[in-house]
Amino acid sequence: KNNINSTIPPEIGMLSQLQELSLYNNNITGTIPTEVGNLSMLSLLNLYSNLITGPIPTEIGMLSNISKIVFSYNSLTGTIPSGMLSNLRVLYLDHNRLSKSMLHLNNATSSLQYLNISDNILTSFPFGKNGFKELETLDLTQNLIREDIFMVMDGLSSIKNLLLTNNLFYGSIPNTIRSLARMEKLHLDNNRLIGTIPDDVLSLVRLRELKLSHNRQETQCFEALTECGAQPYQGGVLCCGGDNGEQVCADGLGVEIVDPIYYCLTPGLHGTIPAGFTNTPYLQVLDLSSTLLKGNIPPEIGGLSRLEILDLSNSALTGSIPSSLGALTDAVVLVRGNDMIRGQNK
């Protein structure tokens, strides 16, 4: 850190042979000059932790030799521009104020391996475009993305770390998740998922962290004909009109027909905890807290010798705590808030 308190001068674009530009941990203000796009030899651009404002210039897309860009912890706004970026491997855009993902990166950066856009205000992301085939880490934590979780699983064949905590993802976890065989960290907590946890999740043998907590919403009741469609409910997913024109959806386990006039929906992850955890021997974190899961705790969980955190609190689990959990001597085990469960919390 050099305590630089100025702006980046446009003359920076005259350094035609510059290969690395690192100005991280300073007090640089102003915007990123468009002349940066003239640095055709640049392989690293690091502006981490400054006071830079304004949009990311579209000229950044002209940096065909760049492999790593770090713009984290600034105050960048606007959209993520398109561009060439044919050799880009690593892109940090986290902790800014980016509002739209106009990411044509999905077409232009087939080599991208690490993408972090966490802690912004994105409302969408171009999932399902088959342009992120080399991507190993995708971090979209803490945004406002409203997408069907089904779309997330398409086109991420190399993904290892899928971090989607604190967004507005909806829908059910699809069975196609089994195709993501390299998955190690799956964070889908604090979203609006519904349905059950498919057994296919437990086919991810490399899985080390599974976070599905806080996927439940308060019960809301709707007038059947005017807010839920004219046809009688025949099972499956039911969507009704909610506040501000947003739809509220629940699967069959979350639908209660109060009478022919009203439907009450309780969206969230329902059903039981799948029992095949012997297929995930590397699991270290399992967080299923604050959901609508019910039934017994599978005793197979006690065989996860690498487990460090097991959080099953604040759900609707019943029965006894399996004695096999006593083998988890190095783990923090939380089961409190399950009113019908028998045994002592640990």
PyMOL commands that set and color helices and strands:
alter all, ss='L'
color gray80, all
select helices_A, chain A and resi 10-14+34-38+58-62+105-108+149-152+175-179+199-203+224-227+243-245+252-254+277-279+299-303+323-327
alter helices_A, ss='H'
color red, helices_A
select strands_A, chain A and resi 20-22+44-46+53-55+68-70+75-79+90-92+97-100+114-116+137-139+161-163+170-172+185-187+192-194+209-211+220-223+238-241+247-250+255-259+262-265+285-287+294-295+309-311+316-320+332-334+340-342
alter strands_A, ss='S'
color yellow, strands_A
deselect
rebuild
show_as cartoon
